[in-house]
Amino acid sequence: MRRRCRRGHRRGLPHHRGISTPRTAPSPLAGAGHRRGHPPAPAGQRPPGAEEGRNGFGTDGYRGPCPPRGDRPHRYLLTVYATDRRPPVSAGASLDTLRRALSGHTLATATLTGRYGH
């Protein structure tokens, strides 16, 4: 399973990239990511076997929504991909590289849209 959270107004800017969350994990988001200014969650706090990849800000882990003060609310999309294999990419792979690796191996997707802002 792979997930990506991105802002709707800057298409394709991933805030988090989780790779290979096992289907046996109680929750794909449990223990994942970190807040700005804090280190990524240690492996022991993520579901066993889960990895985090490079986000659109050039760092590993999660970087949450933080639209500029006074800006209208932003849309954020969370997309989860069910695949028939682990994508053969490194954690720092680009979003395009990951999409190519998933081509032909995606069984299903689901997307949630949220709004956040001041």
Secondary structure, 3 states (H helix, E strand, C coil): CEEEEEECCCCCCEEEEEECCCCCCCCCCCCCCCCCCCCCCCHHHCCCCCEEEECCCCCECCCCCCCCCCCCCEEEEEEEEEECCCCCCCCCCCHHHHHHHHCCCEEEEEEEEEEECC
